[in-house]
Amino acid sequence: MDGAQALTDLTEISSQIQAAIVLDADGSTLATTVDEQRGPEFAQGVQELLAAVQRAAGDEGGGGLAQAEIATGDGSVFLVRDEQRTIAATTGPEPTVGLVFYDLKSCLRGFSEPKPKPKPRARKPKTDDEGDAAA
Amino acid sequence: MPRRRAVAGLALVAGSFAGAVALRRRSARRRDRVDVYFDDGSMVSLADGAPEASTVLPLARRILETTRA
């Protein structure tokens, strides 16, 4: 799935999500909903946040961390990881946590799965009538 | 006499406002926390004021500011 499209779908599905970003394992931005000016700062902040959460939770290697919610009075920041990517999203205060995690995981899965190729249509065998009509 | 009443009314309004602000700040602070979920299904919750959370929460606030600017 196209990265930008996946995030557009995410923000359409989940009205609670205000901004989102998907980072590759090396920290490069795969897709984001924020503009080009704020994008790099958002990506940098998410990387720093992920490292800080891993340190705080005693998961220095980062192997075991699956997801996190950092809740503040102004809003929450969500992090969800798979083997290759990290998705981060911001919401307003007191979001529906389970729903946001579910939407973020679905979006991340969309990045991982290859786009299904359209199946070739089975050709309708020519009938004798059609063959006669063409002739 | 009416002046004294007006002053008392103003003091009451100001006091209520200050109380509401303090209550709002206190409840907002109580909401601040870091919930971390691991692959094995375990979970750690770090409340505001915990030394581990002190580095994480300011970073999250900065991200919220960046995305809303």
N, CA and C atoms of all chains as a GROMACS GRO file, in nm:
protein
  612
    1MET      N    1   0.084  -0.120   0.000
    1MET     CA    2   0.000   0.000   0.000
    1MET      C    3   0.089   0.126   0.000
    2ASP      N    4   0.046   0.226  -0.070
    2ASP     CA    5   0.118   0.352  -0.071
    2ASP      C    6   0.115   0.413   0.070
    3GLY      N    7   0.233   0.456   0.118
    3GLY     CA    8   0.245   0.504   0.255
    3GLY      C    9   0.157   0.622   0.286
    4ALA      N   10   0.160   0.721   0.197
    4ALA     CA   11   0.079   0.841   0.220
    4ALA      C   12  -0.069   0.806   0.221
    5GLN      N   13  -0.107   0.714   0.134
    5GLN     CA   14  -0.248   0.671   0.127
    5GLN      C   15  -0.289   0.600   0.255
    6ALA      N   16  -0.196   0.518   0.308
    6ALA     CA   17  -0.226   0.444   0.432
    6ALA      C   18  -0.251   0.541   0.548
    7LEU      N   19  -0.170   0.646   0.554
    7LEU     CA   20  -0.189   0.744   0.662
    7LEU      C   21  -0.314   0.829   0.640
    8THR      N   22  -0.343   0.860   0.515
    8THR     CA   23  -0.466   0.934   0.486
    8THR      C   24  -0.587   0.852   0.529
    9ASP      N   25  -0.583   0.722   0.497
    9ASP     CA   26  -0.692   0.633   0.539
    9ASP      C   27  -0.703   0.630   0.691
   10LEU      N   28  -0.586   0.627   0.757
   10LEU     CA   29  -0.583   0.621   0.904
   10LEU      C   30  -0.652   0.743   0.965
   11THR      N   31  -0.618   0.861   0.917
   11THR     CA   32  -0.677   0.983   0.974
   11THR      C   33  -0.825   0.996   0.939
   12GLU      N   34  -0.864   0.931   0.826
   12GLU     CA   35  -1.007   0.933   0.791
   12GLU      C   36  -1.086   0.837   0.882
   13ILE      N   37  -1.024   0.721   0.908
   13ILE     CA   38  -1.092   0.620   0.991
   13ILE      C   39  -1.099   0.666   1.136
   14SER      N   40  -0.988   0.712   1.189
   14SER     CA   41  -0.981   0.750   1.330
   14SER      C   42  -0.983   0.902   1.345
   15SER      N   43  -1.095   0.953   1.390
   15SER     CA   44  -1.107   1.099   1.405
   15SER      C   45  -1.024   1.149   1.523
   16GLN      N   46  -0.980   1.056   1.609
   16GLN     CA   47  -0.902   1.097   1.727
   16GLN      C   48  -0.758   1.129   1.692
   17ILE      N   49  -0.709   1.070   1.586
   17ILE     CA   50  -0.568   1.089   1.549
   17ILE      C   51  -0.551   1.223   1.478
   18GLN      N   52  -0.462   1.303   1.532
   18GLN     CA   53  -0.441   1.437   1.478
   18GLN      C   54  -0.324   1.442   1.380
   19ALA      N   55  -0.216   1.371   1.413
   19ALA     CA   56  -0.098   1.366   1.325
   19ALA      C   57  -0.035   1.228   1.339
   20ALA      N   58   0.030   1.184   1.233
   20ALA     CA   59   0.092   1.051   1.238
   20ALA      C   60   0.216   1.048   1.150
   21ILE      N   61   0.305   0.954   1.182
   21ILE     CA   62   0.428   0.939   1.105
   21ILE      C   63   0.470   0.792   1.110
   22VAL      N   64   0.526   0.743   1.001
   22VAL     CA   65   0.579   0.607   0.996
   22VAL      C   66   0.729   0.616   0.968
   23LEU      N   67   0.806   0.553   1.055
   23LEU     CA   68   0.952   0.555   1.041
   23LEU      C   69   1.003   0.415   1.011
   24ASP      N   70   1.106   0.409   0.926
   24ASP     CA   71   1.172   0.282   0.897
   24ASP      C   72   1.265   0.246   1.012
   25ALA      N   73   1.322   0.124   1.007
   25ALA     CA   74   1.410   0.079   1.115
   25ALA      C   75   1.532   0.171   1.130
   26ASP      N   76   1.577   0.231   1.019
   26ASP     CA   77   1.694   0.320   1.027
   26ASP      C   78   1.656   0.463   1.064
   27GLY      N   79   1.529   0.487   1.090
   27GLY     CA   80   1.485   0.620   1.134
   27GLY      C   81   1.437   0.710   1.022
   28SER      N   82   1.446   0.664   0.900
   28SER     CA   83   1.401   0.748   0.789
   28SER      C   84   1.248   0.749   0.783
   29THR      N   85   1.195   0.864   0.739
   29THR     CA   86   1.050   0.881   0.734
   29THR      C   87   0.993   0.814   0.609
   30LEU      N   88   0.899   0.725   0.629
   30LEU     CA   89   0.832   0.659   0.516
   30LEU      C   90   0.709   0.739   0.473
   31ALA      N   91   0.638   0.793   0.570
   31ALA     CA   92   0.519   0.873   0.540
   31ALA      C   93   0.481   0.953   0.663
   32THR      N   94   0.422   1.069   0.641
   32THR     CA   95   0.375   1.151   0.753
   32THR      C   96   0.257   1.236   0.710
   33THR      N   97   0.177   1.277   0.808
   33THR     CA   98   0.063   1.362   0.776
   33THR      C   99   0.096   1.510   0.795
   34VAL      N  100   0.211   1.540   0.854
   34VAL     CA  101   0.245   1.681   0.878
   34VAL      C  102   0.322   1.736   0.757
   35ASP      N  103   0.328   1.868   0.747
   35ASP     CA  104   0.390   1.929   0.630
   35ASP      C  105   0.543   1.914   0.633
   36GLU      N  106   0.605   1.949   0.521
   36GLU     CA  107   0.751   1.927   0.506
   36GLU      C  108   0.833   2.006   0.608
   37GLN      N  109   0.780   2.120   0.650
   37GLN     CA  110   0.853   2.204   0.746
   37GLN      C  111   0.868   2.136   0.883
   38ARG      N  112   0.757   2.078   0.928
   38ARG     CA  113   0.756   2.020   1.063
   38ARG      C  114   0.789   1.871   1.063
   39GLY      N  115   0.791   1.811   0.945
   39GLY     CA  116   0.816   1.668   0.933
   39GLY      C  117   0.946   1.621   0.998
   40PRO      N  118   1.059   1.682   0.964
   40PRO     CA  119   1.186   1.638   1.023
   40PRO      C  120   1.189   1.651   1.175
   41GLU      N  121   1.130   1.759   1.226
   41GLU     CA  122   1.127   1.778   1.372
   41GLU      C  123   1.038   1.673   1.439
   42PHE      N  124   0.928   1.640   1.372
   42PHE     CA  125   0.837   1.536   1.422
   42PHE      C  126   0.910   1.401   1.426
   43ALA      N  127   0.980   1.370   1.316
   43ALA     CA  128   1.052   1.242   1.307
   43ALA      C  129   1.161   1.233   1.414
   44GLN      N  130   1.235   1.343   1.429
   44GLN     CA  131   1.342   1.348   1.529
   44GLN      C  132   1.285   1.328   1.670
   45GLY      N  133   1.175   1.398   1.696
   45GLY     CA  134   1.110   1.388   1.827
   45GLY      C  135   1.064   1.246   1.857
   46VAL      N  136   1.008   1.180   1.756
   46VAL     CA  137   0.958   1.043   1.775
   46VAL      C  138   1.074   0.948   1.802
   47GLN      N  139   1.184   0.965   1.731
   47GLN     CA  140   1.301   0.879   1.756
   47GLN      C  141   1.353   0.897   1.898
   48GLU      N  142   1.362   1.023   1.941
   48GLU     CA  143   1.410   1.052   2.077
   48GLU      C  144   1.313   0.994   2.181
   49LEU      N  145   1.183   1.009   2.151
   49LEU     CA  146   1.081   0.959   2.244
   49LEU      C  147   1.089   0.806   2.255
   50LEU      N  148   1.105   0.740   2.142
   50LEU     CA  149   1.113   0.593   2.141
   50LEU      C  150   1.233   0.547   2.224
   51ALA      N  151   1.347   0.613   2.204
   51ALA     CA  152   1.467   0.576   2.280
   51ALA      C  153   1.446   0.601   2.430
   52ALA      N  154   1.381   0.713   2.462
   52ALA     CA  155   1.358   0.747   2.604
   52ALA      C  156   1.261   0.648   2.669
   53VAL      N  157   1.158   0.607   2.594
   53VAL     CA  158   1.062   0.510   2.648
   53VAL      C  159   1.131   0.376   2.673
   54GLN      N  160   1.216   0.335   2.579
   54GLN     CA  161   1.289   0.209   2.596
   54GLN      C  162   1.380   0.214   2.718
   55ARG      N  163   1.447   0.328   2.736
   55ARG     CA  164   1.535   0.344   2.854
   55ARG      C  165   1.452   0.341   2.982
   56ALA      N  166   1.340   0.415   2.980
   56ALA     CA  167   1.257   0.426   3.100
   56ALA      C  168   1.197   0.291   3.140
   57ALA      N  169   1.165   0.210   3.038
   57ALA     CA  170   1.101   0.081   3.066
   57ALA      C  171   1.204  -0.029   3.086
   58GLY      N  172   1.332   0.007   3.081
   58GLY     CA  173   1.438  -0.093   3.100
   58GLY      C  174   1.451  -0.188   2.982
   59ASP      N  175   1.418  -0.137   2.862
   59ASP     CA  176   1.422  -0.219   2.741
   59ASP      C  177   1.525  -0.157   2.646
   60GLU      N  178   1.650  -0.154   2.691
   60GLU     CA  179   1.755  -0.081   2.616
   60GLU      C  180   1.772  -0.134   2.474
   61GLY      N  181   1.764  -0.267   2.460
   61GLY     CA  182   1.779  -0.325   2.326
   61GLY      C  183   1.662  -0.293   2.236
   62GLY      N  184   1.548  -0.267   2.295
   62GLY     CA  185   1.430  -0.232   2.217
   62GLY      C  186   1.360  -0.351   2.156
   63GLY      N  187   1.406  -0.472   2.186
   63GLY     CA  188   1.348  -0.590   2.124
   63GLY      C  189   1.208  -0.622   2.171
   64GLY      N  190   1.177  -0.588   2.297
   64GLY     CA  191   1.051  -0.633   2.354
   64GLY      C  192   0.939  -0.532   2.350
   65LEU      N  193   0.970  -0.407   2.320
   65LEU     CA  194   0.867  -0.303   2.324
   65LEU      C  195   0.773  -0.317   2.204
   66ALA      N  196   0.645  -0.330   2.230
   66ALA     CA  197   0.548  -0.346   2.122
   66ALA      C  198   0.473  -0.215   2.097
   67GLN      N  199   0.430  -0.150   2.203
   67GLN     CA  200   0.353  -0.026   2.188
   67GLN      C  201   0.359   0.055   2.317
   68ALA      N  202   0.330   0.183   2.305
   68ALA     CA  203   0.334   0.269   2.423
   68ALA      C  204   0.238   0.386   2.404
   69GLU      N  205   0.185   0.432   2.516
   69GLU     CA  206   0.106   0.555   2.516
   69GLU      C  207   0.167   0.651   2.616
   70ILE      N  208   0.199   0.770   2.571
   70ILE     CA  209   0.250   0.872   2.661
   70ILE      C  210   0.140   0.977   2.673
   71ALA      N  211   0.074   0.978   2.787
   71ALA     CA  212  -0.043   1.065   2.806
   71ALA      C  213  -0.004   1.190   2.883
   72THR      N  214  -0.045   1.304   2.832
   72THR     CA  215  -0.025   1.431   2.902
   72THR      C  216  -0.161   1.502   2.908
   73GLY      N  217  -0.166   1.610   2.982
   73GLY     CA  218  -0.290   1.688   2.991
   73GLY      C  219  -0.331   1.750   2.859
   74ASP      N  220  -0.233   1.771   2.769
   74ASP     CA  221  -0.261   1.834   2.640
   74ASP      C  222  -0.298   1.734   2.531
   75GLY      N  223  -0.267   1.607   2.556
   75GLY     CA  224  -0.292   1.505   2.455
   75GLY      C  225  -0.200   1.386   2.477
   76SER      N  226  -0.213   1.289   2.387
   76SER     CA  227  -0.131   1.168   2.400
   76SER      C  228  -0.048   1.146   2.275
   77VAL      N  229   0.065   1.079   2.295
   77VAL     CA  230   0.147   1.034   2.183
   77VAL      C  231   0.150   0.882   2.189
   78PHE      N  232   0.118   0.818   2.078
   78PHE     CA  233   0.114   0.671   2.071
   78PHE      C  234   0.231   0.622   1.986
   79LEU      N  235   0.289   0.512   2.026
   79LEU     CA  236   0.395   0.446   1.950
   79LEU      C  237   0.357   0.300   1.931
   80VAL      N  238   0.368   0.250   1.809
   80VAL     CA  239   0.346   0.108   1.782
   80VAL      C  240   0.459   0.061   1.690
   81ARG      N  241   0.516  -0.054   1.723
   81ARG     CA  242   0.631  -0.104   1.647
   81ARG      C  243   0.603  -0.243   1.591
   82ASP      N  244   0.664  -0.271   1.476
   82ASP     CA  245   0.676  -0.411   1.432
   82ASP      C  246   0.824  -0.435   1.405
   83GLU      N  247   0.857  -0.541   1.336
   83GLU     CA  248   1.000  -0.576   1.318
   83GLU      C  249   1.076  -0.468   1.241
   84GLN      N  250   1.008  -0.401   1.150
   84GLN     CA  251   1.078  -0.309   1.061
   84GLN      C  252   1.042  -0.162   1.078
   85ARG      N  253   0.924  -0.136   1.129
   85ARG     CA  254   0.877   0.002   1.128
   85ARG      C  255   0.819   0.044   1.263
   86THR      N  256   0.811   0.177   1.277
   86THR     CA  257   0.746   0.236   1.394
   86THR      C  258   0.645   0.337   1.345
   87ILE      N  259   0.526   0.332   1.399
   87ILE     CA  260   0.426   0.435   1.368
   87ILE      C  261   0.399   0.514   1.495
   88ALA      N  262   0.394   0.644   1.482
   88ALA     CA  263   0.364   0.731   1.597
   88ALA      C  264   0.247   0.820   1.560
   89ALA      N  265   0.163   0.848   1.657
   89ALA     CA  266   0.048   0.934   1.632
   89ALA      C  267   0.017   1.019   1.753
   90THR      N  268  -0.040   1.137   1.728
   90THR     CA  269  -0.080   1.224   1.838
   90THR      C  270  -0.232   1.233   1.841
   91THR      N  271  -0.286   1.248   1.962
   91THR     CA  272  -0.431   1.264   1.979
   91THR      C  273  -0.455   1.376   2.080
   92GLY      N  274  -0.580   1.408   2.100
   92GLY     CA  275  -0.617   1.502   2.204
   92GLY      C  276  -0.614   1.433   2.340
   93PRO      N  277  -0.652   1.504   2.447
   93PRO     CA  278  -0.652   1.442   2.580
   93PRO      C  279  -0.758   1.332   2.592
   94GLU      N  280  -0.726   1.231   2.671
   94GLU     CA  281  -0.815   1.120   2.703
   94GLU      C  282  -0.875   1.052   2.580
   95PRO      N  283  -0.790   0.997   2.494
   95PRO     CA  284  -0.843   0.926   2.377
   95PRO      C  285  -0.892   0.786   2.415
   96THR      N  286  -0.960   0.720   2.321
   96THR     CA  287  -0.999   0.579   2.341
   96THR      C  288  -0.878   0.494   2.305
   97VAL      N  289  -0.802   0.458   2.408
   97VAL     CA  290  -0.669   0.400   2.389
   97VAL      C  291  -0.671   0.275   2.300
   98GLY      N  292  -0.760   0.181   2.334
   98GLY     CA  293  -0.766   0.055   2.260
   98GLY      C  294  -0.794   0.074   2.112
   99LEU      N  295  -0.882   0.168   2.084
   99LEU     CA  296  -0.921   0.195   1.946
   99LEU      C  297  -0.805   0.256   1.867
  100VAL      N  298  -0.734   0.348   1.930
  100VAL     CA  299  -0.620   0.412   1.862
  100VAL      C  300  -0.511   0.308   1.834
  101PHE      N  301  -0.481   0.224   1.933
  101PHE     CA  302  -0.380   0.119   1.911
  101PHE      C  303  -0.423   0.026   1.796
  102TYR      N  304  -0.550  -0.009   1.793
  102TYR     CA  305  -0.601  -0.099   1.690
  102TYR      C  306  -0.583  -0.035   1.551
  103ASP      N  307  -0.619   0.092   1.539
  103ASP     CA  308  -0.608   0.160   1.410
  103ASP      C  309  -0.462   0.172   1.367
  104LEU      N  310  -0.373   0.201   1.463
  104LEU     CA  311  -0.231   0.214   1.429
  104LEU      C  312  -0.172   0.081   1.385
  105LYS      N  313  -0.210  -0.027   1.453
  105LYS     CA  314  -0.160  -0.160   1.415
  105LYS      C  315  -0.209  -0.198   1.275
  106SER      N  316  -0.334  -0.168   1.248
  106SER     CA  317  -0.390  -0.199   1.116
  106SER      C  318  -0.315  -0.122   1.008
  107CYS      N  319  -0.286   0.004   1.036
  107CYS     CA  320  -0.213   0.087   0.940
  107CYS      C  321  -0.072   0.031   0.916
  108LEU      N  322  -0.007  -0.006   1.024
  108LEU     CA  323   0.130  -0.059   1.014
  108LEU      C  324   0.130  -0.191   0.935
  109ARG      N  325   0.027  -0.272   0.956
  109ARG     CA  326   0.014  -0.398   0.882
  109ARG      C  327  -0.001  -0.369   0.733
  110GLY      N  328  -0.069  -0.261   0.702
  110GLY     CA  329  -0.087  -0.222   0.562
  110GLY      C  330   0.045  -0.190   0.495
  111PHE      N  331   0.141  -0.139   0.573
  111PHE     CA  332   0.274  -0.109   0.518
  111PHE      C  333   0.350  -0.238   0.491
  112SER      N  334   0.330  -0.337   0.578
  112SER     CA  335   0.408  -0.460   0.570
  112SER      C  336   0.360  -0.552   0.459
  113GLU      N  337   0.229  -0.555   0.440
  113GLU     CA  338   0.175  -0.649   0.341
  113GLU      C  339   0.194  -0.596   0.200
  114PRO      N  340   0.241  -0.682   0.110
  114PRO     CA  341   0.253  -0.638  -0.028
  114PRO      C  342   0.116  -0.615  -0.089
  115LYS      N  343   0.110  -0.518  -0.179
  115LYS     CA  344  -0.017  -0.486  -0.243
  115LYS      C  345  -0.062  -0.605  -0.326
  116PRO      N  346  -0.184  -0.655  -0.301
  116PRO     CA  347  -0.228  -0.772  -0.378
  116PRO      C  348  -0.245  -0.739  -0.525
  117LYS      N  349  -0.189  -0.828  -0.609
  117LYS     CA  350  -0.202  -0.807  -0.753
  117LYS      C  351  -0.342  -0.846  -0.796
  118PRO      N  352  -0.399  -0.769  -0.887
  118PRO     CA  353  -0.533  -0.806  -0.934
  118PRO      C  354  -0.528  -0.939  -1.008
  119LYS      N  355  -0.624  -1.023  -0.975
  119LYS     CA  356  -0.626  -1.154  -1.040
  119LYS      C  357  -0.664  -1.138  -1.187
  120PRO      N  358  -0.597  -1.213  -1.271
  120PRO     CA  359  -0.636  -1.204  -1.414
  120PRO      C  360  -0.775  -1.262  -1.434
  121ARG      N  361  -0.850  -1.194  -1.515
  121ARG     CA  362  -0.987  -1.238  -1.539
  121ARG      C  363  -0.988  -1.364  -1.625
  122ALA      N  364  -1.072  -1.454  -1.585
  122ALA     CA  365  -1.085  -1.575  -1.665
  122ALA      C  366  -1.158  -1.541  -1.795
  123ARG      N  367  -1.099  -1.585  -1.903
  123ARG     CA  368  -1.162  -1.555  -2.032
  123ARG      C  369  -1.283  -1.643  -2.054
  124LYS      N  370  -1.382  -1.580  -2.104
  124LYS     CA  371  -1.503  -1.655  -2.133
  124LYS      C  372  -1.480  -1.735  -2.262
  125PRO      N  373  -1.499  -1.864  -2.255
  125PRO     CA  374  -1.476  -1.941  -2.378
  125PRO      C  375  -1.575  -1.900  -2.486
  126LYS      N  376  -1.522  -1.891  -2.606
  126LYS     CA  377  -1.608  -1.849  -2.717
  126LYS      C  378  -1.710  -1.957  -2.749
  127THR      N  379  -1.829  -1.912  -2.766
  127THR     CA  380  -1.932  -2.008  -2.806
  127THR      C  381  -1.939  -2.010  -2.959
  128ASP      N  382  -2.002  -2.107  -3.011
  128ASP     CA  383  -2.013  -2.120  -3.157
  128ASP      C  384  -2.089  -2.004  -3.218
  129ASP      N  385  -2.192  -1.956  -3.142
  129ASP     CA  386  -2.274  -1.844  -3.192
  129ASP      C  387  -2.189  -1.720  -3.212
  130GLU      N  388  -2.102  -1.690  -3.109
  130GLU     CA  389  -2.016  -1.571  -3.116
  130GLU      C  390  -1.920  -1.582  -3.234
  131GLY      N  391  -1.866  -1.703  -3.250
  131GLY     CA  392  -1.772  -1.725  -3.360
  131GLY      C  393  -1.840  -1.701  -3.494
  132ASP      N  394  -1.963  -1.742  -3.507
  132ASP     CA  395  -2.037  -1.722  -3.632
  132ASP      C  396  -2.066  -1.575  -3.656
  133ALA      N  397  -2.101  -1.506  -3.543
  133ALA     CA  398  -2.134  -1.363  -3.554
  133ALA      C  399  -2.014  -1.284  -3.600
  134ALA      N  400  -1.894  -1.318  -3.548
  134ALA     CA  401  -1.773  -1.245  -3.585
  134ALA      C  402  -1.739  -1.268  -3.731
  135ALA      N  403  -1.772  -1.383  -3.781
  135ALA     CA  404  -1.737  -1.417  -3.919
  135ALA      C  405  -1.825  -1.353  -4.024
  136MET      N  406  -2.177   5.060   5.150
  136MET     CA  407  -2.225   4.922   5.159
  136MET      C  408  -2.226   4.849   5.024
  137PRO      N  409  -2.284   4.914   4.919
  137PRO     CA  410  -2.284   4.846   4.789
  137PRO      C  411  -2.142   4.822   4.737
  138ARG      N  412  -2.052   4.912   4.773
  138ARG     CA  413  -1.913   4.896   4.729
  138ARG      C  414  -1.850   4.772   4.792
  139ARG      N  415  -1.880   4.753   4.919
  139ARG     CA  416  -1.826   4.638   4.991
  139ARG      C  417  -1.879   4.507   4.930
  140ARG      N  418  -2.006   4.512   4.892
  140ARG     CA  419  -2.066   4.394   4.828
  140ARG      C  420  -1.999   4.364   4.694
  141ALA      N  421  -1.972   4.467   4.621
  141ALA     CA  422  -1.908   4.449   4.490
  141ALA      C  423  -1.769   4.389   4.505
  142VAL      N  424  -1.697   4.440   4.607
  142VAL     CA  425  -1.562   4.388   4.632
  142VAL      C  426  -1.569   4.241   4.673
  143ALA      N  427  -1.668   4.209   4.759
  143ALA     CA  428  -1.684   4.070   4.803
  143ALA      C  429  -1.719   3.980   4.684
  144GLY      N  430  -1.805   4.030   4.597
  144GLY     CA  431  -1.844   3.954   4.477
  144GLY      C  432  -1.724   3.929   4.387
  145LEU      N  433  -1.645   4.033   4.367
  145LEU     CA  434  -1.526   4.020   4.283
  145LEU      C  435  -1.428   3.919   4.342
  146ALA      N  436  -1.411   3.927   4.476
  146ALA     CA  437  -1.321   3.833   4.544
  146ALA      C  438  -1.369   3.690   4.528
  147LEU      N  439  -1.502   3.673   4.534
  147LEU     CA  440  -1.560   3.539   4.518
  147LEU      C  441  -1.534   3.485   4.378
  148VAL      N  442  -1.555   3.572   4.278
  148VAL     CA  443  -1.534   3.531   4.138
  148VAL      C  444  -1.387   3.496   4.117
  149ALA      N  445  -1.297   3.583   4.168
  149ALA     CA  446  -1.153   3.559   4.150
  149ALA      C  447  -1.110   3.429   4.219
  150GLY      N  448  -1.164   3.407   4.339
  150GLY     CA  449  -1.132   3.285   4.413
  150GLY      C  450  -1.179   3.160   4.341
  151SER      N  451  -1.301   3.168   4.287
  151SER     CA  452  -1.355   3.053   4.212
  151SER      C  453  -1.270   3.023   4.090
  152PHE      N  454  -1.230   3.129   4.021
  152PHE     CA  455  -1.149   3.113   3.901
  152PHE      C  456  -1.015   3.048   3.934
  153ALA      N  457  -0.951   3.101   4.041
  153ALA     CA  458  -0.820   3.045   4.082
  153ALA      C  459  -0.835   2.899   4.123
  154GLY      N  460  -0.944   2.868   4.192
  154GLY     CA  461  -0.969   2.730   4.234
  154GLY      C  462  -0.988   2.638   4.115
  155ALA      N  463  -1.064   2.687   4.017
  155ALA     CA  464  -1.090   2.605   3.898
  155ALA      C  465  -0.961   2.577   3.821
  156VAL      N  466  -0.877   2.682   3.810
  156VAL     CA  467  -0.749   2.666   3.739
  156VAL      C  468  -0.661   2.564   3.812
  157ALA      N  469  -0.654   2.577   3.945
  157ALA     CA  470  -0.571   2.485   4.025
  157ALA      C  471  -0.621   2.341   4.013
  158LEU      N  472  -0.753   2.325   4.016
  158LEU     CA  473  -0.812   2.192   4.005
  158LEU      C  474  -0.782   2.130   3.869
  159ARG      N  475  -0.794   2.214   3.766
  159ARG     CA  476  -0.770   2.167   3.629
  159ARG      C  477  -0.625   2.124   3.612
  160ARG      N  478  -0.534   2.205   3.667
  160ARG     CA  479  -0.391   2.172   3.656
  160ARG      C  480  -0.360   2.042   3.731
  161ARG      N  481  -0.422   2.028   3.846
  161ARG     CA  482  -0.396   1.910   3.928
  161ARG      C  483  -0.446   1.784   3.858
  162SER      N  484  -0.568   1.793   3.803
  162SER     CA  485  -0.623   1.675   3.735
  162SER      C  486  -0.546   1.645   3.608
  163ALA      N  487  -0.498   1.750   3.540
  163ALA     CA  488  -0.418   1.728   3.419
  163ALA      C  489  -0.288   1.657   3.455
  164ARG      N  490  -0.228   1.697   3.567
  164ARG     CA  491  -0.101   1.636   3.608
  164ARG      C  492  -0.122   1.488   3.644
  165ARG      N  493  -0.240   1.461   3.700
  165ARG     CA  494  -0.267   1.324   3.740
  165ARG      C  495  -0.282   1.233   3.617
  166ARG      N  496  -0.323   1.292   3.505
  166ARG     CA  497  -0.341   1.214   3.382
  166ARG      C  498  -0.208   1.180   3.317
  167ASP      N  499  -0.103   1.258   3.347
  167ASP     CA  500   0.026   1.238   3.281
  167ASP      C  501   0.087   1.104   3.322
  168ARG      N  502   0.114   1.020   3.224
  168ARG     CA  503   0.173   0.890   3.254
  168ARG      C  504   0.229   0.829   3.127
  169VAL      N  505   0.312   0.728   3.146
  169VAL     CA  506   0.371   0.654   3.033
  169VAL      C  507   0.332   0.508   3.050
  170ASP      N  508   0.258   0.455   2.954
  170ASP     CA  509   0.218   0.313   2.956
  170ASP      C  510   0.295   0.241   2.847
  171VAL      N  511   0.372   0.142   2.886
  171VAL     CA  512   0.455   0.069   2.790
  171VAL      C  513   0.409  -0.077   2.787
  172TYR      N  514   0.383  -0.128   2.667
  172TYR     CA  515   0.337  -0.266   2.648
  172TYR      C  516   0.445  -0.343   2.575
  173PHE      N  517   0.473  -0.465   2.623
  173PHE     CA  518   0.579  -0.547   2.564
  173PHE      C  519   0.520  -0.662   2.481
  174ASP      N  520   0.608  -0.720   2.399
  174ASP     CA  521   0.568  -0.830   2.310
  174ASP      C  522   0.511  -0.949   2.388
  175ASP      N  523   0.564  -0.971   2.509
  175ASP     CA  524   0.520  -1.089   2.585
  175ASP      C  525   0.388  -1.064   2.659
  176GLY      N  526   0.326  -0.947   2.638
  176GLY     CA  527   0.197  -0.918   2.699
  176GLY      C  528   0.207  -0.841   2.829
  177SER      N  529   0.328  -0.822   2.880
  177SER     CA  530   0.343  -0.747   3.006
  177SER      C  531   0.333  -0.597   2.978
  178MET      N  532   0.311  -0.522   3.085
  178MET     CA  533   0.291  -0.378   3.071
  178MET      C  534   0.350  -0.304   3.190
  179VAL      N  535   0.409  -0.188   3.165
  179VAL     CA  536   0.464  -0.105   3.272
  179VAL      C  537   0.399   0.032   3.264
  180SER      N  538   0.350   0.083   3.374
  180SER     CA  539   0.292   0.217   3.376
  180SER      C  540   0.376   0.307   3.466
  181LEU      N  541   0.425   0.416   3.410
  181LEU     CA  542   0.510   0.509   3.484
  181LEU      C  543   0.432   0.638   3.505
  182ALA      N  544   0.405   0.671   3.628
  182ALA     CA  545   0.326   0.791   3.658
  182ALA      C  546   0.416   0.915   3.656
  183ASP      N  547   0.352   1.030   3.636
  183ASP     CA  548   0.426   1.157   3.641
  183ASP      C  549   0.488   1.170   3.780
  184GLY      N  550   0.614   1.207   3.782
  184GLY     CA  551   0.684   1.216   3.909
  184GLY      C  552   0.782   1.102   3.927
  185ALA      N  553   0.757   0.991   3.856
  185ALA     CA  554   0.854   0.881   3.859
  185ALA      C  555   0.978   0.925   3.784
  186PRO      N  556   1.097   0.893   3.835
  186PRO     CA  557   1.219   0.940   3.768
  186PRO      C  558   1.230   0.892   3.623
  187GLU      N  559   1.178   0.771   3.595
  187GLU     CA  560   1.186   0.719   3.458
  187GLU      C  561   1.099   0.800   3.362
  188ALA      N  562   0.987   0.851   3.414
  188ALA     CA  563   0.894   0.925   3.327
  188ALA      C  564   0.939   1.068   3.303
  189SER      N  565   1.030   1.117   3.385
  189SER     CA  566   1.066   1.259   3.379
  189SER      C  567   1.133   1.297   3.247
  190THR      N  568   1.198   1.201   3.181
  190THR     CA  569   1.261   1.234   3.052
  190THR      C  570   1.163   1.213   2.937
  191VAL      N  571   1.066   1.125   2.957
  191VAL     CA  572   0.975   1.088   2.848
  191VAL      C  573   0.866   1.193   2.827
  192LEU      N  574   0.805   1.238   2.935
  192LEU     CA  575   0.690   1.329   2.924
  192LEU      C  576   0.724   1.461   2.854
  193PRO      N  577   0.839   1.525   2.885
  193PRO     CA  578   0.870   1.649   2.813
  193PRO      C  579   0.887   1.628   2.662
  194LEU      N  580   0.941   1.512   2.623
  194LEU     CA  581   0.956   1.482   2.480
  194LEU      C  582   0.820   1.469   2.412
  195ALA      N  583   0.726   1.404   2.482
  195ALA     CA  584   0.591   1.389   2.426
  195ALA      C  585   0.523   1.526   2.414
  196ARG      N  586   0.542   1.611   2.513
  196ARG     CA  587   0.483   1.746   2.507
  196ARG      C  588   0.540   1.825   2.390
  197ARG      N  589   0.670   1.807   2.367
  197ARG     CA  590   0.734   1.877   2.254
  197ARG      C  591   0.676   1.828   2.121
  198ILE      N  592   0.654   1.698   2.110
  198ILE     CA  593   0.595   1.644   1.986
  198ILE      C  594   0.454   1.701   1.964
  199LEU      N  595   0.377   1.708   2.072
  199LEU     CA  596   0.240   1.762   2.061
  199LEU      C  597   0.244   1.908   2.016
  200GLU      N  598   0.340   1.984   2.068
  200GLU     CA  599   0.354   2.124   2.028
  200GLU      C  600   0.394   2.134   1.881
  201THR      N  601   0.488   2.050   1.841
  201THR     CA  602   0.538   2.053   1.702
  201THR      C  603   0.426   2.025   1.602
  202THR      N  604   0.347   1.924   1.632
  202THR     CA  605   0.244   1.882   1.536
  202THR      C  606   0.126   1.979   1.533
  203ARG      N  607   0.111   2.058   1.639
  203ARG     CA  608  -0.004   2.150   1.645
  203ARG      C  609   0.035   2.292   1.605
  204ALA      N  610   0.164   2.317   1.588
  204ALA     CA  611   0.210   2.454   1.558
  204ALA      C  612   0.157   2.500   1.423
   0.00000   0.00000   0.00000
